[in-house]
Amino acid sequence: MSTTEKGASRRDFIKSAAVAAGSAGVLGACGKAATAPSGGPKESPGDEANGLSITVAGYTYDRVAALIDGRVPIGDCDVTFKESGIGDLNTHVFSGPQTIEVTEIGLHPYMLAVANNGFRGYSLIPVFPLRLFRHKSVYIRTDRGIKSPEDLRGRTIATPGYSSTSLTWLRGIFQHQYGITPNDVEWVIASKDSDARSGKTSKQEQALPEGVPIRQGPAGVDESELLVSGEVDALFHAAEPKAFRDGNPIVGRLFPDYRRTERAYFEETGIFPIMHAVAVRDDVIKEHPWLLDAVFTAYSLAKQKTYDYLENSAWYKGSLPWLGQEFEETRALMGENYDSYGIAANRKTLQALLRYSSQQGLAKRQPTIDELFHPASLSFVEKDP
């Protein structure tokens, strides 16, 4: 059973979670048995899994809830879930004690750690707990005449962490969708973040490229204060800055109807940006190779539990009056398994982030997808219904 430090199935496809994660077959994301992926782990956990205790760390998303509360097991493992912010998780993996066996991790920081520092110690599997469109994450001074992305050319933009996954996506989107390159603006790196939920910023999120106009903001001043004071014209930030949360009229979104903008972006590109992945510690993989498949399967089944809720129950159990319709419209636009796992379904999105990192001068070299993910996980797939 699962414990936590903090604290209706569609067609009933998860039959009492009686899938041995790590066996020759896995359950797909939409509930049908999938053929064992070629090249994936073949070893059955058998008795070896009994009593294996692991810690899984990350955010308490609804799509992970069934893993956290034990409705979906990871093989026969004894699982403890640790809730933590992504900055702290990145730091734990790259420069910390590395005691966590399975952890959510920032995708771009991991890319940089591999490309720039030859990092090894944890291997990625193609599970992506957090994906977000990022047009919503651009904030502006409402008194500077900024009405469109093109109006940011020649302006000053603050950011609390230059090379995080979200900001790398944003710069890539602005360059490829609107023709605004990182060199077209001046960047100010805030010394503080008005949103502390992500935890400590890791070194990989503070990488700076050469040749781009970047300066450090004043000590003790966060990104929200930089915008309110008028020192900058705009802000790229994964979280809502304090001034926006407080309703300060001087701060607004560049894309007020960001839902429409983000839907249009998906229709044009087919990309649903990936923010986080899942990493498993290498020494644990070596000793228990079946664990890769078991973790992949568990995350997939837990996500399907959420799909089932959204399809069958959210329309009357949820707190939003049109939540059911939103789910239906999302699937109509993005597909049944829009929050997909596996390399094959996400190759285009992964390649886009790799390209952006290289183009922005952040990665000293551009690693391949095969280099980033554990070889045994490259062919893991989820099955459609």
C-alpha positions as CSV (number, residue, x, y, z in Angstrom):
1,M,0.0,0.0,0.0
2,S,1.1,3.5,-0.6
3,T,1.7,6.2,2.0
4,T,2.2,9.9,1.6
5,E,4.3,12.3,3.5
6,K,1.6,15.0,3.2
7,G,-1.0,13.5,3.9
8,A,-15.1,5.1,-11.7
9,S,-13.4,3.3,-14.0
10,R,-14.6,3.6,-17.7
11,R,-15.8,0.1,-18.6
12,D,-14.0,-1.0,-15.5
13,F,-10.9,-1.8,-17.5
14,I,-8.6,-2.0,-14.5
15,K,-9.7,-5.3,-13.1
16,S,-8.7,-4.9,-9.5
17,A,-5.3,-3.7,-10.7
18,A,-4.3,-7.3,-11.2
19,V,-1.6,-6.5,-13.7
20,A,1.9,-7.5,-12.7
21,A,3.8,-4.5,-13.6
22,G,7.0,-5.7,-15.2
23,S,5.5,-8.9,-16.6
24,A,5.5,-9.6,-20.3
25,G,2.3,-7.6,-20.9
26,V,1.4,-4.1,-19.7
27,L,-1.9,-2.4,-19.7
28,G,-2.2,0.5,-22.1
29,A,-3.3,3.9,-21.2
30,C,-6.8,3.3,-22.4
31,G,-7.2,0.0,-20.7
32,K,-6.3,-2.8,-23.1
33,A,-3.5,-5.2,-22.7
34,A,-0.4,-4.2,-24.7
35,T,2.2,-6.4,-26.2
36,A,5.4,-6.3,-24.3
37,P,7.5,-3.6,-26.0
38,S,10.4,-5.0,-27.9
39,G,13.6,-4.1,-26.2
40,G,11.8,-3.5,-22.9
41,P,12.5,-5.3,-19.7
42,K,11.6,-9.0,-19.8
43,E,12.5,-10.1,-16.3
44,S,9.5,-10.8,-14.2
45,P,9.7,-9.3,-10.7
46,G,8.6,-12.6,-9.1
47,D,9.6,-13.0,-5.5
48,E,12.3,-10.4,-5.9
49,A,9.7,-7.6,-5.8
50,N,8.3,-8.7,-2.5
51,G,9.4,-6.3,0.2
52,L,11.2,-3.9,-2.2
53,S,10.6,-0.5,-0.7
54,I,10.9,2.6,-2.9
55,T,10.2,6.3,-2.6
56,V,8.4,8.0,-5.4
57,A,8.6,11.8,-5.4
58,G,6.7,14.5,-7.3
59,Y,3.6,16.6,-7.3
60,T,0.2,15.3,-6.2
61,Y,-1.5,15.6,-9.6
62,D,-4.9,14.0,-10.1
63,R,-3.4,11.8,-12.8
64,V,-1.0,10.3,-10.2
65,A,-3.5,10.1,-7.3
66,A,-4.2,6.4,-7.8
67,L,-0.5,5.6,-7.6
68,I,-0.2,7.7,-4.4
69,D,-3.1,6.2,-2.6
70,G,-2.2,2.6,-3.6
71,R,-5.2,1.9,-5.9
72,V,-2.5,1.3,-8.6
73,P,0.5,-0.6,-7.3
74,I,4.1,-0.6,-8.7
75,G,4.5,-4.3,-8.9
76,D,4.6,-5.6,-5.4
77,C,6.7,-2.7,-4.1
78,D,6.1,-1.0,-0.8
79,V,5.7,2.6,-2.1
80,T,6.1,5.8,-0.1
81,F,5.2,9.0,-1.9
82,K,7.0,12.2,-1.2
83,E,5.5,15.5,-2.3
84,S,8.1,18.0,-3.4
85,G,8.7,21.0,-5.7
86,I,10.5,20.5,-9.0
87,G,13.4,22.8,-8.1
88,D,14.1,20.7,-5.0
89,L,13.7,17.4,-6.9
90,N,16.1,18.6,-9.6
91,T,18.7,19.6,-7.0
92,H,18.3,16.3,-5.2
93,V,19.1,14.4,-8.4
94,F,21.8,16.5,-9.8
95,S,23.8,17.6,-6.7
96,G,22.0,16.2,-3.7
97,P,22.0,12.9,-1.8
98,Q,20.2,10.9,-4.5
99,T,18.2,8.8,-2.0
100,I,14.9,8.8,-4.0
101,E,14.4,5.8,-6.2
102,V,11.8,7.2,-8.6
103,T,11.3,10.9,-9.1
104,E,9.6,13.5,-11.2
105,I,12.3,15.7,-12.8
106,G,12.4,18.8,-15.0
107,L,12.9,17.6,-18.6
108,H,15.1,20.5,-19.8
109,P,17.4,20.5,-16.7
110,Y,17.9,16.8,-17.2
111,M,18.8,17.5,-20.9
112,L,21.3,20.1,-19.9
113,A,22.8,17.9,-17.2
114,V,23.4,15.1,-19.8
115,A,24.6,17.5,-22.6
116,N,26.8,19.8,-20.6
117,N,28.0,17.7,-17.7
118,G,27.7,14.1,-18.8
119,F,25.3,13.4,-16.0
120,R,24.5,9.8,-15.1
121,G,23.0,8.3,-12.0
122,Y,19.3,8.5,-13.0
123,S,17.7,7.4,-16.3
124,L,14.5,8.8,-17.8
125,I,11.5,6.8,-18.7
126,P,8.9,8.3,-21.1
127,V,6.3,9.2,-18.5
128,F,5.5,12.9,-18.5
129,P,3.5,13.9,-15.4
130,L,3.4,17.6,-16.3
131,R,2.6,19.1,-19.7
132,L,1.4,22.7,-20.1
133,F,0.8,25.1,-22.9
134,R,2.9,28.2,-22.1
135,H,1.2,31.2,-23.8
136,K,-0.5,31.8,-20.5
137,S,2.9,32.4,-18.9
138,V,3.7,35.8,-20.5
139,Y,2.9,38.9,-18.4
140,I,3.1,42.5,-19.4
141,R,2.9,46.0,-18.0
142,T,-0.5,47.2,-19.2
143,D,0.7,50.8,-19.7
144,R,3.5,50.1,-22.2
145,G,1.5,49.7,-25.4
146,I,2.2,45.9,-25.7
147,K,-0.6,44.3,-27.6
148,S,1.1,41.5,-29.6
149,P,4.2,39.3,-29.4
150,E,5.9,41.5,-31.9
151,D,5.6,44.4,-29.6
152,L,8.1,42.7,-27.3
153,R,11.0,43.3,-29.7
154,G,13.5,45.7,-28.1
155,R,11.8,45.4,-24.7
156,T,13.1,44.3,-21.3
157,I,11.8,40.9,-20.0
158,A,12.3,39.6,-16.5
159,T,12.5,35.9,-15.6
160,P,13.2,34.1,-12.3
161,G,15.2,31.3,-14.0
162,Y,16.5,31.5,-17.5
163,S,17.0,27.8,-18.5
164,S,14.0,26.1,-16.9
165,T,11.9,23.9,-19.1
166,S,9.0,26.3,-19.3
167,L,11.1,29.3,-20.3
168,T,13.0,27.3,-22.9
169,W,9.7,26.4,-24.4
170,L,8.5,30.0,-24.3
171,R,11.6,31.4,-26.0
172,G,11.3,28.6,-28.6
173,I,7.7,29.3,-29.3
174,F,8.3,33.1,-29.6
175,Q,11.2,32.5,-32.0
176,H,9.4,30.0,-34.2
177,Q,5.8,31.3,-34.0
178,Y,6.4,35.1,-33.9
179,G,10.0,35.7,-35.1
180,I,11.2,37.1,-31.7
181,T,14.6,35.6,-30.9
182,P,16.3,35.8,-27.5
183,N,18.6,38.4,-28.9
184,D,15.8,40.7,-29.7
185,V,15.1,41.6,-26.1
186,E,17.0,42.3,-22.9
187,W,16.7,39.8,-20.2
188,V,16.7,40.5,-16.4
189,I,17.2,37.6,-14.1
190,A,15.4,38.2,-10.8
191,S,17.2,37.3,-7.7
192,K,14.0,36.0,-6.0
193,D,10.8,34.3,-7.1
194,S,7.5,35.5,-5.8
195,D,6.1,32.0,-6.1
196,A,8.0,29.6,-3.8
197,R,6.1,26.4,-4.5
198,S,8.8,25.1,-6.9
199,G,11.5,25.1,-4.2
200,K,15.1,25.9,-4.7
201,T,16.2,26.6,-8.3
202,S,18.8,24.0,-9.5
203,K,22.0,25.0,-11.2
204,Q,20.7,23.6,-14.5
205,E,17.8,26.1,-14.4
206,Q,20.3,29.0,-14.1
207,A,22.4,28.2,-17.2
208,L,23.0,31.3,-19.3
209,P,24.0,31.5,-23.0
210,E,26.8,33.6,-24.5
211,G,26.0,36.5,-26.7
212,V,22.5,37.2,-25.4
213,P,21.8,40.5,-23.6
214,I,21.2,39.3,-20.0
215,R,21.8,41.1,-16.7
216,Q,21.1,40.3,-13.1
217,G,18.3,42.1,-11.3
218,P,18.9,43.9,-8.0
219,A,19.4,41.7,-4.9
220,G,16.3,40.8,-2.9
221,V,13.9,41.9,-5.7
222,D,11.6,39.3,-7.1
223,E,10.3,39.1,-10.7
224,S,6.9,40.5,-9.7
225,E,8.4,43.6,-8.1
226,L,10.5,44.2,-11.2
227,L,7.4,44.3,-13.3
228,V,5.4,46.5,-10.9
229,S,8.3,49.0,-10.5
230,G,8.6,49.4,-14.2
231,E,12.2,48.2,-14.4
232,V,11.0,45.6,-17.0
233,D,8.2,45.7,-19.6
234,A,7.2,42.0,-19.4
235,L,7.8,38.8,-17.6
236,F,8.2,35.2,-18.6
237,H,7.3,33.0,-15.6
238,A,5.9,29.5,-15.3
239,A,3.8,30.5,-12.3
240,E,1.5,33.5,-11.8
241,P,3.5,36.4,-10.3
242,K,2.3,37.8,-7.0
243,A,1.2,41.1,-8.5
244,F,-1.1,39.3,-11.0
245,R,-2.5,37.0,-8.2
246,D,-3.2,40.2,-6.2
247,G,-5.1,41.8,-9.1
248,N,-2.7,44.7,-9.6
249,P,-4.1,46.4,-12.7
250,I,-0.7,47.4,-14.0
251,V,0.0,43.7,-14.7
252,G,-1.8,41.6,-17.3
253,R,-1.4,38.7,-19.6
254,L,-0.1,39.2,-23.1
255,F,-2.7,36.7,-24.3
256,P,-5.8,37.4,-22.2
257,D,-7.7,34.6,-24.1
258,Y,-4.8,32.2,-23.8
259,R,-7.1,29.2,-24.2
260,R,-7.9,30.2,-27.7
261,T,-4.3,31.0,-28.5
262,E,-3.0,27.7,-27.1
263,R,-5.6,25.7,-28.9
264,A,-4.6,27.4,-32.1
265,Y,-0.9,26.6,-31.4
266,F,-1.8,22.9,-31.0
267,E,-3.8,22.9,-34.1
268,E,-0.9,24.4,-36.0
269,T,2.0,22.4,-34.5
270,G,0.5,19.3,-32.9
271,I,2.8,20.0,-29.9
272,F,1.6,19.7,-26.3
273,P,4.7,20.9,-24.4
274,I,6.3,18.5,-21.9
275,M,7.6,20.1,-18.7
276,H,8.5,17.1,-16.5
277,A,9.5,13.5,-16.9
278,V,10.1,10.6,-14.5
279,A,13.6,9.3,-13.7
280,V,14.6,6.1,-12.0
281,R,17.9,5.7,-10.1
282,D,20.4,3.7,-12.2
283,D,21.7,1.4,-9.4
284,V,18.1,0.4,-8.6
285,I,17.5,-0.3,-12.3
286,K,20.6,-2.5,-12.4
287,E,19.5,-4.6,-9.5
288,H,15.8,-4.6,-10.4
289,P,15.4,-4.2,-14.2
290,W,11.7,-5.1,-14.1
291,L,11.1,-1.9,-12.2
292,L,11.2,0.3,-15.3
293,D,8.2,-1.4,-16.8
294,A,6.4,-1.5,-13.5
295,V,6.8,2.2,-13.0
296,F,5.7,3.0,-16.6
297,T,2.7,0.8,-16.2
298,A,1.6,2.2,-12.9
299,Y,1.8,5.8,-14.1
300,S,-0.2,4.8,-17.1
301,L,-2.9,3.0,-15.1
302,A,-3.1,5.9,-12.6
303,K,-3.7,8.4,-15.5
304,Q,-6.4,6.2,-16.9
305,K,-8.2,6.3,-13.6
306,T,-8.3,10.1,-14.0
307,Y,-9.5,9.8,-17.6
308,D,-12.3,7.6,-16.4
309,Y,-13.3,10.1,-13.7
310,L,-13.4,12.9,-16.2
311,E,-15.5,11.0,-18.6
312,N,-18.0,9.4,-16.3
313,S,-18.2,11.4,-13.1
314,A,-16.6,14.8,-13.3
315,W,-19.7,16.4,-14.9
316,Y,-21.6,16.0,-11.6
317,K,-18.8,15.5,-9.0
318,G,-16.5,18.3,-10.2
319,S,-16.7,21.9,-9.0
320,L,-16.8,23.4,-12.5
321,P,-20.1,23.5,-14.3
322,W,-18.8,22.6,-17.7
323,L,-15.9,20.4,-16.8
324,G,-17.3,17.4,-18.7
325,Q,-17.7,19.5,-21.8
326,E,-14.2,20.8,-21.5
327,F,-12.9,17.2,-21.3
328,E,-14.9,16.2,-24.4
329,E,-13.7,19.2,-26.4
330,T,-10.1,18.6,-25.3
331,R,-10.3,15.0,-26.6
332,A,-12.0,16.1,-29.8
333,L,-9.0,18.5,-30.5
334,M,-6.1,16.6,-29.1
335,G,-7.1,12.9,-29.2
336,E,-8.4,10.3,-26.7
337,N,-5.0,9.9,-25.0
338,Y,-3.9,13.6,-25.2
339,D,-1.6,13.3,-22.2
340,S,0.3,10.4,-23.8
341,Y,3.4,8.5,-22.5
342,G,6.0,6.7,-24.6
343,I,8.6,7.9,-27.1
344,A,6.7,7.2,-30.3
345,A,3.7,9.4,-29.4
346,N,6.0,12.2,-28.2
347,R,9.0,12.2,-30.6
348,K,8.0,15.5,-32.3
349,T,7.6,17.3,-29.0
350,L,10.8,16.0,-27.5
351,Q,12.8,16.9,-30.7
352,A,11.3,20.4,-30.6
353,L,12.6,21.0,-27.0
354,L,16.0,19.6,-27.9
355,R,16.2,21.9,-30.9
356,Y,15.2,24.9,-28.9
357,S,17.8,24.2,-26.2
358,S,20.5,24.0,-28.9
359,Q,19.3,27.1,-30.8
360,Q,19.3,29.1,-27.6
361,G,22.9,28.3,-26.8
362,L,22.0,26.4,-23.6
363,A,23.1,22.9,-24.5
364,K,26.8,22.6,-25.5
365,R,25.7,19.8,-27.8
366,Q,22.3,18.4,-28.8
367,P,21.8,14.9,-27.2
368,T,19.6,12.4,-28.9
369,I,16.3,11.1,-27.6
370,D,17.9,7.6,-27.3
371,E,20.6,9.1,-25.2
372,L,18.2,10.7,-22.7
373,F,16.0,7.8,-22.0
374,H,16.9,4.4,-20.7
375,P,17.3,2.0,-23.7
376,A,14.8,-0.5,-22.2
377,S,12.1,2.1,-22.2
378,L,12.4,3.4,-25.7
379,S,9.7,1.2,-27.1
380,F,7.3,1.3,-24.2
381,V,3.9,2.2,-25.6
382,E,0.3,2.7,-24.4
383,K,-2.5,1.1,-26.3
384,D,-5.6,2.9,-27.6
385,P,-9.0,1.4,-26.8
